[in-house]
Amino acid sequence: MLNENIKNEYDVIVVGGGHAGNEACLATARMNKKTLLITLNFKMASNMPCNPSIGGSAKGIVVREIDALGGYMGKCADQEYLQMKMLNTKKGAGVQCLRAQADKKRYPHNMQEHLLNTPNLDILEGEVLDLIHNETEVQGVLLKDGRKIYSKAVILATGTYMNSDILRGHHKEMGGPDGEKPSIGLSDNLRKMGLRLQRLKTGTPQRIAKESIDFSKTEIQYGNVDDQGFSYESTDFIPLEKQKPCYLIYTTPKTHEIIRAHLKDSAMYGGLVEGVGPRYCPSIEDKIVRFADKPRHQLFLEPESYDNNSIYLQGFSTSMPEDVQIEMVHSLPGLENAKILKYAYAIEYDALDPLEFDNSLMTKKYKGLFISGQICGTSGYEEAAGLGLMAGVNASLYIDNKPPFVLQRDEAYIGVMIDDLITKGTNEPYRLLSSRAEYRLLLRHDNADFRLLPKAHELGLVSDERYNKFLEKKNAMSIIFKILETTYFGEKSPINEYLSSLGYEKLTYGVSAKEVLKRNGVTFKELKKYLDIPDDIKLDHIGEEQVEIYVKYEGYILNQRKEAEKLHKLDNIEIKSDIDYLHLDGLALEARQKFDAIRPKTIGQASRISGVNPSDINVLIMYLRKNRLI
């Protein structure tokens, strides 16, 4: 319930109603923890203040992982989207992923209804000013109105709201995203607790009135998926002909001329910006300066909702003054007479130094204090939701005195992200990329259920019913793999007609169906017509995709698993936390400082710290062996 029957004590308090906070409180509630979600304005819960999309490169795989772990983001996105695309279809299976053009209005409403109907969850509109704590642990929160609410664990998911400022040109004012009020005071009190914070920046582009755009000057971009979504449980999808198109345009020489002439008026280049912005999502003025040799940059016109006329100008984020923004927008093809519904802005906010927490997302200085979402130094709704879910799980396990739930780098993109944050830190908003994952062929969008759903069931995050359906699918796939290995085609097999249509010569000897499926162009969808599969053995689209990918990439997958096993051996060598690294002979100075700051828990984690060399790892291993610590 919202603002009703709020108790004085809970198992878990979650601060912040964005994508991180919502997945966090849903996870703790599912794990039977009495949970309180505190948010400034519940009507803005799961708001999408920037791009109205879910998924994308690497991010789409994260949403599948969230779903496999029992989260709600994927299901919500599947119910409220305008367009669905599979990205990187011309590349390998390891980098393919979904991206949905989400409905900016309906998606948050759907999530809010789900929160209101979740057992074990109370919701309070309010502002957290400080944490109740002693020298070693957090015990609750202090609200701005003076109320104290106690808990066994607190999850901070404050997003971009802490001490946030909105910047346009030379004008700065305190404010949160989408015109909301900021959170004032909490970050100062976190500093008083001895926690290191940093100043980060992000931004958002203009919104344009649809009727003011000349779409004849644009390139139309359609969806390409109508038979699957982010959730393994989704069954209803929007036909391609009913999905909303997006549109592609490019900046013009006039656009670049206007931006260069007004660089001094930009908040970024005028010296007003203090925070560090995201490297992989730069403002348009940053693109013009950094890539001065490029004659144009692509932009996308993306609808925001079925319920309004707002078009999102993807790729045109800026901190220019409003009058300059008008010139910039009107220099674009099709937008010569565009009406700007909302001007672009940059936003600065306080975030925690990622080196302050460990792989459970609990701070090292204070037990019971967990961090999730953009306060961790990340960017993106999907990264935030993944961190929120993990913080919720680990807060619940902490309360139960159980070991934390840690995903390895070969188990999930979520695991890659957390490991990157706690070993390398970040001084800019971190964004997940497929290139960050060494084992991306193991972390495909199709197999998140095999990687994570059994773990989720063991944790109590998914129902027995869902888990049993997964076991049925797993059994069906095992039977099909056996059929593929034991079915042989020869010279007189009808399959020769299919192979001939693909340019292959007629079979002259017995070849297994598995070997046939490995051939380029052969699909399981067509191959199964020539297989004797029992009627009761059925797979959905994703299941058939999994069969085909595993067979075609079998050798590569096995090689990556062998490499991952080597990593596991290093990650299984634990390190005691009380080592005096600063005085450990043989270590390079940088390694001493990094080890002392990060306090790696395993040799594997130590080896992934930037600035640490193999010789430093050898010294550390020798020290541990000499002192019988391993």
Secondary structure as a PSIPRED ss2 file (coil, helix, strand):
# PSIPRED VFORMAT (PSIPRED V4.0)

   1 M C   1.000  0.000  0.000
   2 L E   0.000  0.000  1.000
   3 N C   1.000  0.000  0.000
   4 E C   1.000  0.000  0.000
   5 N C   1.000  0.000  0.000
   6 I C   1.000  0.000  0.000
   7 K C   1.000  0.000  0.000
   8 N C   1.000  0.000  0.000
   9 E E   0.000  0.000  1.000
  10 Y E   0.000  0.000  1.000
  11 D E   0.000  0.000  1.000
  12 V E   0.000  0.000  1.000
  13 I E   0.000  0.000  1.000
  14 V E   0.000  0.000  1.000
  15 V E   0.000  0.000  1.000
  16 G C   1.000  0.000  0.000
  17 G C   1.000  0.000  0.000
  18 G C   1.000  0.000  0.000
  19 H H   0.000  1.000  0.000
  20 A H   0.000  1.000  0.000
  21 G H   0.000  1.000  0.000
  22 N H   0.000  1.000  0.000
  23 E H   0.000  1.000  0.000
  24 A H   0.000  1.000  0.000
  25 C H   0.000  1.000  0.000
  26 L H   0.000  1.000  0.000
  27 A H   0.000  1.000  0.000
  28 T H   0.000  1.000  0.000
  29 A H   0.000  1.000  0.000
  30 R H   0.000  1.000  0.000
  31 M C   1.000  0.000  0.000
  32 N C   1.000  0.000  0.000
  33 K C   1.000  0.000  0.000
  34 K C   1.000  0.000  0.000
  35 T E   0.000  0.000  1.000
  36 L E   0.000  0.000  1.000
  37 L E   0.000  0.000  1.000
  38 I E   0.000  0.000  1.000
  39 T E   0.000  0.000  1.000
  40 L C   1.000  0.000  0.000
  41 N C   1.000  0.000  0.000
  42 F H   0.000  1.000  0.000
  43 K H   0.000  1.000  0.000
  44 M H   0.000  1.000  0.000
  45 A C   1.000  0.000  0.000
  46 S C   1.000  0.000  0.000
  47 N C   1.000  0.000  0.000
  48 M C   1.000  0.000  0.000
  49 P C   1.000  0.000  0.000
  50 C C   1.000  0.000  0.000
  51 N C   1.000  0.000  0.000
  52 P C   1.000  0.000  0.000
  53 S E   0.000  0.000  1.000
  54 I E   0.000  0.000  1.000
  55 G E   0.000  0.000  1.000
  56 G C   1.000  0.000  0.000
  57 S C   1.000  0.000  0.000
  58 A C   1.000  0.000  0.000
  59 K H   0.000  1.000  0.000
  60 G H   0.000  1.000  0.000
  61 I H   0.000  1.000  0.000
  62 V H   0.000  1.000  0.000
  63 V H   0.000  1.000  0.000
  64 R H   0.000  1.000  0.000
  65 E H   0.000  1.000  0.000
  66 I H   0.000  1.000  0.000
  67 D H   0.000  1.000  0.000
  68 A H   0.000  1.000  0.000
  69 L C   1.000  0.000  0.000
  70 G C   1.000  0.000  0.000
  71 G C   1.000  0.000  0.000
  72 Y C   1.000  0.000  0.000
  73 M H   0.000  1.000  0.000
  74 G H   0.000  1.000  0.000
  75 K H   0.000  1.000  0.000
  76 C H   0.000  1.000  0.000
  77 A H   0.000  1.000  0.000
  78 D H   0.000  1.000  0.000
  79 Q H   0.000  1.000  0.000
  80 E C   1.000  0.000  0.000
  81 Y E   0.000  0.000  1.000
  82 L E   0.000  0.000  1.000
  83 Q E   0.000  0.000  1.000
  84 M E   0.000  0.000  1.000
  85 K E   0.000  0.000  1.000
  86 M E   0.000  0.000  1.000
  87 L E   0.000  0.000  1.000
  88 N C   1.000  0.000  0.000
  89 T C   1.000  0.000  0.000
  90 K C   1.000  0.000  0.000
  91 K C   1.000  0.000  0.000
  92 G C   1.000  0.000  0.000
  93 A C   1.000  0.000  0.000
  94 G C   1.000  0.000  0.000
  95 V C   1.000  0.000  0.000
  96 Q C   1.000  0.000  0.000
  97 C E   0.000  0.000  1.000
  98 L E   0.000  0.000  1.000
  99 R E   0.000  0.000  1.000
 100 A E   0.000  0.000  1.000
 101 Q E   0.000  0.000  1.000
 102 A E   0.000  0.000  1.000
 103 D C   1.000  0.000  0.000
 104 K C   1.000  0.000  0.000
 105 K C   1.000  0.000  0.000
 106 R H   0.000  1.000  0.000
 107 Y H   0.000  1.000  0.000
 108 P H   0.000  1.000  0.000
 109 H H   0.000  1.000  0.000
 110 N H   0.000  1.000  0.000
 111 M H   0.000  1.000  0.000
 112 Q H   0.000  1.000  0.000
 113 E H   0.000  1.000  0.000
 114 H H   0.000  1.000  0.000
 115 L H   0.000  1.000  0.000
 116 L H   0.000  1.000  0.000
 117 N C   1.000  0.000  0.000
 118 T C   1.000  0.000  0.000
 119 P C   1.000  0.000  0.000
 120 N C   1.000  0.000  0.000
 121 L E   0.000  0.000  1.000
 122 D E   0.000  0.000  1.000
 123 I E   0.000  0.000  1.000
 124 L E   0.000  0.000  1.000
 125 E E   0.000  0.000  1.000
 126 G C   1.000  0.000  0.000
 127 E C   1.000  0.000  0.000
 128 V E   0.000  0.000  1.000
 129 L E   0.000  0.000  1.000
 130 D E   0.000  0.000  1.000
 131 L E   0.000  0.000  1.000
 132 I E   0.000  0.000  1.000
 133 H E   0.000  0.000  1.000
 134 N C   1.000  0.000  0.000
 135 E C   1.000  0.000  0.000
 136 T C   1.000  0.000  0.000
 137 E E   0.000  0.000  1.000
 138 V E   0.000  0.000  1.000
 139 Q E   0.000  0.000  1.000
 140 G E   0.000  0.000  1.000
 141 V E   0.000  0.000  1.000
 142 L E   0.000  0.000  1.000
 143 L E   0.000  0.000  1.000
 144 K C   1.000  0.000  0.000
 145 D C   1.000  0.000  0.000
 146 G C   1.000  0.000  0.000
 147 R C   1.000  0.000  0.000
 148 K E   0.000  0.000  1.000
 149 I E   0.000  0.000  1.000
 150 Y E   0.000  0.000  1.000
 151 S E   0.000  0.000  1.000
 152 K E   0.000  0.000  1.000
 153 A E   0.000  0.000  1.000
 154 V E   0.000  0.000  1.000
 155 I E   0.000  0.000  1.000
 156 L E   0.000  0.000  1.000
 157 A C   1.000  0.000  0.000
 158 T C   1.000  0.000  0.000
 159 G C   1.000  0.000  0.000
 160 T C   1.000  0.000  0.000
 161 Y C   1.000  0.000  0.000
 162 M E   0.000  0.000  1.000
 163 N C   1.000  0.000  0.000
 164 S C   1.000  0.000  0.000
 165 D E   0.000  0.000  1.000
 166 I E   0.000  0.000  1.000
 167 L E   0.000  0.000  1.000
 168 R E   0.000  0.000  1.000
 169 G C   1.000  0.000  0.000
 170 H C   1.000  0.000  0.000
 171 H E   0.000  0.000  1.000
 172 K E   0.000  0.000  1.000
 173 E E   0.000  0.000  1.000
 174 M E   0.000  0.000  1.000
 175 G C   1.000  0.000  0.000
 176 G C   1.000  0.000  0.000
 177 P H   0.000  1.000  0.000
 178 D H   0.000  1.000  0.000
 179 G H   0.000  1.000  0.000
 180 E C   1.000  0.000  0.000
 181 K C   1.000  0.000  0.000
 182 P C   1.000  0.000  0.000
 183 S E   0.000  0.000  1.000
 184 I C   1.000  0.000  0.000
 185 G C   1.000  0.000  0.000
 186 L H   0.000  1.000  0.000
 187 S H   0.000  1.000  0.000
 188 D H   0.000  1.000  0.000
 189 N H   0.000  1.000  0.000
 190 L H   0.000  1.000  0.000
 191 R H   0.000  1.000  0.000
 192 K H   0.000  1.000  0.000
 193 M C   1.000  0.000  0.000
 194 G C   1.000  0.000  0.000
 195 L C   1.000  0.000  0.000
 196 R C   1.000  0.000  0.000
 197 L E   0.000  0.000  1.000
 198 Q E   0.000  0.000  1.000
 199 R E   0.000  0.000  1.000
 200 L E   0.000  0.000  1.000
 201 K E   0.000  0.000  1.000
 202 T E   0.000  0.000  1.000
 203 G E   0.000  0.000  1.000
 204 T E   0.000  0.000  1.000
 205 P C   1.000  0.000  0.000
 206 Q C   1.000  0.000  0.000
 207 R E   0.000  0.000  1.000
 208 I E   0.000  0.000  1.000
 209 A E   0.000  0.000  1.000
 210 K H   0.000  1.000  0.000
 211 E H   0.000  1.000  0.000
 212 S H   0.000  1.000  0.000
 213 I C   1.000  0.000  0.000
 214 D C   1.000  0.000  0.000
 215 F H   0.000  1.000  0.000
 216 S H   0.000  1.000  0.000
 217 K H   0.000  1.000  0.000
 218 T C   1.000  0.000  0.000
 219 E E   0.000  0.000  1.000
 220 I E   0.000  0.000  1.000
 221 Q E   0.000  0.000  1.000
 222 Y C   1.000  0.000  0.000
 223 G C   1.000  0.000  0.000
 224 N C   1.000  0.000  0.000
 225 V C   1.000  0.000  0.000
 226 D C   1.000  0.000  0.000
 227 D C   1.000  0.000  0.000
 228 Q C   1.000  0.000  0.000
 229 G C   1.000  0.000  0.000
 230 F C   1.000  0.000  0.000
 231 S C   1.000  0.000  0.000
 232 Y C   1.000  0.000  0.000
 233 E C   1.000  0.000  0.000
 234 S C   1.000  0.000  0.000
 235 T C   1.000  0.000  0.000
 236 D C   1.000  0.000  0.000
 237 F C   1.000  0.000  0.000
 238 I C   1.000  0.000  0.000
 239 P C   1.000  0.000  0.000
 240 L H   0.000  1.000  0.000
 241 E H   0.000  1.000  0.000
 242 K H   0.000  1.000  0.000
 243 Q C   1.000  0.000  0.000
 244 K C   1.000  0.000  0.000
 245 P C   1.000  0.000  0.000
 246 C E   0.000  0.000  1.000
 247 Y E   0.000  0.000  1.000
 248 L E   0.000  0.000  1.000
 249 I E   0.000  0.000  1.000
 250 Y E   0.000  0.000  1.000
 251 T C   1.000  0.000  0.000
 252 T C   1.000  0.000  0.000
 253 P H   0.000  1.000  0.000
 254 K H   0.000  1.000  0.000
 255 T H   0.000  1.000  0.000
 256 H H   0.000  1.000  0.000
 257 E H   0.000  1.000  0.000
 258 I H   0.000  1.000  0.000
 259 I H   0.000  1.000  0.000
 260 R H   0.000  1.000  0.000
 261 A H   0.000  1.000  0.000
 262 H C   1.000  0.000  0.000
 263 L H   0.000  1.000  0.000
 264 K H   0.000  1.000  0.000
 265 D H   0.000  1.000  0.000
 266 S C   1.000  0.000  0.000
 267 A C   1.000  0.000  0.000
 268 M C   1.000  0.000  0.000
 269 Y C   1.000  0.000  0.000
 270 G C   1.000  0.000  0.000
 271 G C   1.000  0.000  0.000
 272 L C   1.000  0.000  0.000
 273 V C   1.000  0.000  0.000
 274 E C   1.000  0.000  0.000
 275 G C   1.000  0.000  0.000
 276 V E   0.000  0.000  1.000
 277 G C   1.000  0.000  0.000
 278 P C   1.000  0.000  0.000
 279 R C   1.000  0.000  0.000
 280 Y C   1.000  0.000  0.000
 281 C C   1.000  0.000  0.000
 282 P C   1.000  0.000  0.000
 283 S C   1.000  0.000  0.000
 284 I H   0.000  1.000  0.000
 285 E H   0.000  1.000  0.000
 286 D H   0.000  1.000  0.000
 287 K H   0.000  1.000  0.000
 288 I H   0.000  1.000  0.000
 289 V H   0.000  1.000  0.000
 290 R H   0.000  1.000  0.000
 291 F C   1.000  0.000  0.000
 292 A C   1.000  0.000  0.000
 293 D C   1.000  0.000  0.000
 294 K C   1.000  0.000  0.000
 295 P C   1.000  0.000  0.000
 296 R C   1.000  0.000  0.000
 297 H C   1.000  0.000  0.000
 298 Q E   0.000  0.000  1.000
 299 L E   0.000  0.000  1.000
 300 F E   0.000  0.000  1.000
 301 L E   0.000  0.000  1.000
 302 E E   0.000  0.000  1.000
 303 P E   0.000  0.000  1.000
 304 E C   1.000  0.000  0.000
 305 S C   1.000  0.000  0.000
 306 Y C   1.000  0.000  0.000
 307 D C   1.000  0.000  0.000
 308 N C   1.000  0.000  0.000
 309 N C   1.000  0.000  0.000
 310 S E   0.000  0.000  1.000
 311 I E   0.000  0.000  1.000
 312 Y E   0.000  0.000  1.000
 313 L E   0.000  0.000  1.000
 314 Q E   0.000  0.000  1.000
 315 G C   1.000  0.000  0.000
 316 F C   1.000  0.000  0.000
 317 S C   1.000  0.000  0.000
 318 T C   1.000  0.000  0.000
 319 S C   1.000  0.000  0.000
 320 M C   1.000  0.000  0.000
 321 P C   1.000  0.000  0.000
 322 E H   0.000  1.000  0.000
 323 D H   0.000  1.000  0.000
 324 V H   0.000  1.000  0.000
 325 Q H   0.000  1.000  0.000
 326 I H   0.000  1.000  0.000
 327 E H   0.000  1.000  0.000
 328 M H   0.000  1.000  0.000
 329 V H   0.000  1.000  0.000
 330 H H   0.000  1.000  0.000
 331 S C   1.000  0.000  0.000
 332 L C   1.000  0.000  0.000
 333 P C   1.000  0.000  0.000
 334 G C   1.000  0.000  0.000
 335 L C   1.000  0.000  0.000
 336 E C   1.000  0.000  0.000
 337 N C   1.000  0.000  0.000
 338 A C   1.000  0.000  0.000
 339 K C   1.000  0.000  0.000
 340 I E   0.000  0.000  1.000
 341 L E   0.000  0.000  1.000
 342 K E   0.000  0.000  1.000
 343 Y C   1.000  0.000  0.000
 344 A C   1.000  0.000  0.000
 345 Y E   0.000  0.000  1.000
 346 A E   0.000  0.000  1.000
 347 I E   0.000  0.000  1.000
 348 E E   0.000  0.000  1.000
 349 Y E   0.000  0.000  1.000
 350 D E   0.000  0.000  1.000
 351 A E   0.000  0.000  1.000
 352 L E   0.000  0.000  1.000
 353 D C   1.000  0.000  0.000
 354 P H   0.000  1.000  0.000
 355 L H   0.000  1.000  0.000
 356 E H   0.000  1.000  0.000
 357 F E   0.000  0.000  1.000
 358 D C   1.000  0.000  0.000
 359 N C   1.000  0.000  0.000
 360 S C   1.000  0.000  0.000
 361 L C   1.000  0.000  0.000
 362 M E   0.000  0.000  1.000
 363 T E   0.000  0.000  1.000
 364 K C   1.000  0.000  0.000
 365 K C   1.000  0.000  0.000
 366 Y C   1.000  0.000  0.000
 367 K E   0.000  0.000  1.000
 368 G C   1.000  0.000  0.000
 369 L E   0.000  0.000  1.000
 370 F E   0.000  0.000  1.000
 371 I E   0.000  0.000  1.000
 372 S C   1.000  0.000  0.000
 373 G H   0.000  1.000  0.000
 374 Q H   0.000  1.000  0.000
 375 I H   0.000  1.000  0.000
 376 C H   0.000  1.000  0.000
 377 G C   1.000  0.000  0.000
 378 T E   0.000  0.000  1.000
 379 S C   1.000  0.000  0.000
 380 G C   1.000  0.000  0.000
 381 Y H   0.000  1.000  0.000
 382 E H   0.000  1.000  0.000
 383 E H   0.000  1.000  0.000
 384 A H   0.000  1.000  0.000
 385 A H   0.000  1.000  0.000
 386 G H   0.000  1.000  0.000
 387 L H   0.000  1.000  0.000
 388 G H   0.000  1.000  0.000
 389 L H   0.000  1.000  0.000
 390 M H   0.000  1.000  0.000
 391 A H   0.000  1.000  0.000
 392 G H   0.000  1.000  0.000
 393 V H   0.000  1.000  0.000
 394 N H   0.000  1.000  0.000
 395 A H   0.000  1.000  0.000
 396 S H   0.000  1.000  0.000
 397 L H   0.000  1.000  0.000
 398 Y H   0.000  1.000  0.000
 399 I H   0.000  1.000  0.000
 400 D C   1.000  0.000  0.000
 401 N C   1.000  0.000  0.000
 402 K C   1.000  0.000  0.000
 403 P C   1.000  0.000  0.000
 404 P C   1.000  0.000  0.000
 405 F C   1.000  0.000  0.000
 406 V C   1.000  0.000  0.000
 407 L C   1.000  0.000  0.000
 408 Q C   1.000  0.000  0.000
 409 R C   1.000  0.000  0.000
 410 D C   1.000  0.000  0.000
 411 E C   1.000  0.000  0.000
 412 A C   1.000  0.000  0.000
 413 Y H   0.000  1.000  0.000
 414 I H   0.000  1.000  0.000
 415 G H   0.000  1.000  0.000
 416 V H   0.000  1.000  0.000
 417 M H   0.000  1.000  0.000
 418 I H   0.000  1.000  0.000
 419 D H   0.000  1.000  0.000
 420 D H   0.000  1.000  0.000
 421 L H   0.000  1.000  0.000
 422 I H   0.000  1.000  0.000
 423 T H   0.000  1.000  0.000
 424 K H   0.000  1.000  0.000
 425 G C   1.000  0.000  0.000
 426 T C   1.000  0.000  0.000
 427 N C   1.000  0.000  0.000
 428 E C   1.000  0.000  0.000
 429 P C   1.000  0.000  0.000
 430 Y E   0.000  0.000  1.000
 431 R C   1.000  0.000  0.000
 432 L C   1.000  0.000  0.000
 433 L C   1.000  0.000  0.000
 434 S H   0.000  1.000  0.000
 435 S H   0.000  1.000  0.000
 436 R H   0.000  1.000  0.000
 437 A C   1.000  0.000  0.000
 438 E C   1.000  0.000  0.000
 439 Y C   1.000  0.000  0.000
 440 R C   1.000  0.000  0.000
 441 L C   1.000  0.000  0.000
 442 L C   1.000  0.000  0.000
 443 L C   1.000  0.000  0.000
 444 R C   1.000  0.000  0.000
 445 H C   1.000  0.000  0.000
 446 D C   1.000  0.000  0.000
 447 N C   1.000  0.000  0.000
 448 A H   0.000  1.000  0.000
 449 D H   0.000  1.000  0.000
 450 F H   0.000  1.000  0.000
 451 R H   0.000  1.000  0.000
 452 L H   0.000  1.000  0.000
 453 L H   0.000  1.000  0.000
 454 P H   0.000  1.000  0.000
 455 K H   0.000  1.000  0.000
 456 A H   0.000  1.000  0.000
 457 H H   0.000  1.000  0.000
 458 E H   0.000  1.000  0.000
 459 L H   0.000  1.000  0.000
 460 G C   1.000  0.000  0.000
 461 L C   1.000  0.000  0.000
 462 V C   1.000  0.000  0.000
 463 S C   1.000  0.000  0.000
 464 D H   0.000  1.000  0.000
 465 E H   0.000  1.000  0.000
 466 R H   0.000  1.000  0.000
 467 Y H   0.000  1.000  0.000
 468 N H   0.000  1.000  0.000
 469 K H   0.000  1.000  0.000
 470 F H   0.000  1.000  0.000
 471 L H   0.000  1.000  0.000
 472 E H   0.000  1.000  0.000
 473 K H   0.000  1.000  0.000
 474 K H   0.000  1.000  0.000
 475 N H   0.000  1.000  0.000
 476 A H   0.000  1.000  0.000
 477 M H   0.000  1.000  0.000
 478 S H   0.000  1.000  0.000
 479 I H   0.000  1.000  0.000
 480 I H   0.000  1.000  0.000
 481 F H   0.000  1.000  0.000
 482 K H   0.000  1.000  0.000
 483 I H   0.000  1.000  0.000
 484 L H   0.000  1.000  0.000
 485 E H   0.000  1.000  0.000
 486 T H   0.000  1.000  0.000
 487 T C   1.000  0.000  0.000
 488 Y E   0.000  0.000  1.000
 489 F E   0.000  0.000  1.000
 490 G C   1.000  0.000  0.000
 491 E C   1.000  0.000  0.000
 492 K C   1.000  0.000  0.000
 493 S C   1.000  0.000  0.000
 494 P C   1.000  0.000  0.000
 495 I H   0.000  1.000  0.000
 496 N H   0.000  1.000  0.000
 497 E H   0.000  1.000  0.000
 498 Y H   0.000  1.000  0.000
 499 L H   0.000  1.000  0.000
 500 S H   0.000  1.000  0.000
 501 S H   0.000  1.000  0.000
 502 L C   1.000  0.000  0.000
 503 G C   1.000  0.000  0.000
 504 Y C   1.000  0.000  0.000
 505 E C   1.000  0.000  0.000
 506 K C   1.000  0.000  0.000
 507 L C   1.000  0.000  0.000
 508 T C   1.000  0.000  0.000
 509 Y C   1.000  0.000  0.000
 510 G C   1.000  0.000  0.000
 511 V E   0.000  0.000  1.000
 512 S E   0.000  0.000  1.000
 513 A H   0.000  1.000  0.000
 514 K H   0.000  1.000  0.000
 515 E H   0.000  1.000  0.000
 516 V H   0.000  1.000  0.000
 517 L H   0.000  1.000  0.000
 518 K C   1.000  0.000  0.000
 519 R C   1.000  0.000  0.000
 520 N C   1.000  0.000  0.000
 521 G C   1.000  0.000  0.000
 522 V C   1.000  0.000  0.000
 523 T C   1.000  0.000  0.000
 524 F H   0.000  1.000  0.000
 525 K H   0.000  1.000  0.000
 526 E H   0.000  1.000  0.000
 527 L H   0.000  1.000  0.000
 528 K H   0.000  1.000  0.000
 529 K H   0.000  1.000  0.000
 530 Y H   0.000  1.000  0.000
 531 L C   1.000  0.000  0.000
 532 D C   1.000  0.000  0.000
 533 I C   1.000  0.000  0.000
 534 P C   1.000  0.000  0.000
 535 D C   1.000  0.000  0.000
 536 D C   1.000  0.000  0.000
 537 I C   1.000  0.000  0.000
 538 K C   1.000  0.000  0.000
 539 L C   1.000  0.000  0.000
 540 D C   1.000  0.000  0.000
 541 H H   0.000  1.000  0.000
 542 I H   0.000  1.000  0.000
 543 G H   0.000  1.000  0.000
 544 E H   0.000  1.000  0.000
 545 E H   0.000  1.000  0.000
 546 Q H   0.000  1.000  0.000
 547 V H   0.000  1.000  0.000
 548 E H   0.000  1.000  0.000
 549 I H   0.000  1.000  0.000
 550 Y H   0.000  1.000  0.000
 551 V H   0.000  1.000  0.000
 552 K H   0.000  1.000  0.000
 553 Y C   1.000  0.000  0.000
 554 E H   0.000  1.000  0.000
 555 G H   0.000  1.000  0.000
 556 Y H   0.000  1.000  0.000
 557 I H   0.000  1.000  0.000
 558 L H   0.000  1.000  0.000
 559 N H   0.000  1.000  0.000
 560 Q H   0.000  1.000  0.000
 561 R H   0.000  1.000  0.000
 562 K H   0.000  1.000  0.000
 563 E H   0.000  1.000  0.000
 564 A H   0.000  1.000  0.000
 565 E H   0.000  1.000  0.000
 566 K H   0.000  1.000  0.000
 567 L H   0.000  1.000  0.000
 568 H H   0.000  1.000  0.000
 569 K H   0.000  1.000  0.000
 570 L H   0.000  1.000  0.000
 571 D H   0.000  1.000  0.000
 572 N C   1.000  0.000  0.000
 573 I C   1.000  0.000  0.000
 574 E E   0.000  0.000  1.000
 575 I C   1.000  0.000  0.000
 576 K C   1.000  0.000  0.000
 577 S C   1.000  0.000  0.000
 578 D C   1.000  0.000  0.000
 579 I C   1.000  0.000  0.000
 580 D C   1.000  0.000  0.000
 581 Y H   0.000  1.000  0.000
 582 L H   0.000  1.000  0.000
 583 H H   0.000  1.000  0.000
 584 L C   1.000  0.000  0.000
 585 D C   1.000  0.000  0.000
 586 G C   1.000  0.000  0.000
 587 L C   1.000  0.000  0.000
 588 A C   1.000  0.000  0.000
 589 L H   0.000  1.000  0.000
 590 E H   0.000  1.000  0.000
 591 A H   0.000  1.000  0.000
 592 R H   0.000  1.000  0.000
 593 Q H   0.000  1.000  0.000
 594 K H   0.000  1.000  0.000
 595 F H   0.000  1.000  0.000
 596 D H   0.000  1.000  0.000
 597 A H   0.000  1.000  0.000
 598 I H   0.000  1.000  0.000
 599 R C   1.000  0.000  0.000
 600 P C   1.000  0.000  0.000
 601 K C   1.000  0.000  0.000
 602 T E   0.000  0.000  1.000
 603 I H   0.000  1.000  0.000
 604 G H   0.000  1.000  0.000
 605 Q H   0.000  1.000  0.000
 606 A H   0.000  1.000  0.000
 607 S H   0.000  1.000  0.000
 608 R C   1.000  0.000  0.000
 609 I C   1.000  0.000  0.000
 610 S C   1.000  0.000  0.000
 611 G C   1.000  0.000  0.000
 612 V C   1.000  0.000  0.000
 613 N C   1.000  0.000  0.000
 614 P H   0.000  1.000  0.000
 615 S H   0.000  1.000  0.000
 616 D H   0.000  1.000  0.000
 617 I H   0.000  1.000  0.000
 618 N H   0.000  1.000  0.000
 619 V H   0.000  1.000  0.000
 620 L H   0.000  1.000  0.000
 621 I H   0.000  1.000  0.000
 622 M H   0.000  1.000  0.000
 623 Y H   0.000  1.000  0.000
 624 L H   0.000  1.000  0.000
 625 R H   0.000  1.000  0.000
 626 K H   0.000  1.000  0.000
 627 N C   1.000  0.000  0.000
 628 R C   1.000  0.000  0.000
 629 L C   1.000  0.000  0.000
 630 I C   1.000  0.000  0.000
